[in-house]
Amino acid sequence: MYLPNLLVKINYFAFFYVTVINCSQPKNHTKLMIARITTRVKASFNTVIENFDARLFNALSPPLIKVNLLRFDGCQKDDKVHVELNILGFKQNWEALVVADENSNGQWYFKDIGSKLPFPLKSWEHRHYVNKIDKETVEIIDDVNYRTINPIVDILVYPFIYFQFFWRKHIYKTYFLDK
């Protein structure tokens, strides 16, 4: 009866030690946090690709964050995106550069990296995938890797990052219905 409770407490302590205490030194802070959200959308592959544009970017803005799109070149290699974020009156700039893109065999992909990031982010890599499932269905995947100023902040920021991309699921599904 007491053994399972003891094992749970030991396991919790081990998790806490490994993730918070042992990794709290910035010099050891190299592991990226990962958030991956997958959404099925009723739209053709070409329709989704053609409409991955500034209008969609603005529609994807999460709640509680005012996003002012300053520049949107597109989703091809060397394109840039600049936004001004307003989080509760605190403004910060975010700049990203598309470093890779590919369209082949029913999969479209592009990757952007943060070149100027808002506090507390230190690195950002966002892979966007659109996979053709059938003639009128695609799967959109947001695959985000990030790192902040330290591992504790990584863990604290994760729910906000995850929610930001989870929020997109409904938007993706409704946005492409009208196209």
Secondary structure, 3 states (H helix, E strand, C coil): CHHHHHHHHHHHHHHHHHHHHCCCCHHHCCCCEEEEEEEEECCCHHHHHHCCCHHHHHHCCCCCEEEEEEEECCCCCCCEEEEEEEECCEEEEEEEEEEEEEEECCEEEEEEEEEECCCCEEEEEEEEEEEEEECCEEEEEEEEEEEECCHHHHHHHHHHHHHHHHCHHHHHHHHHHHC
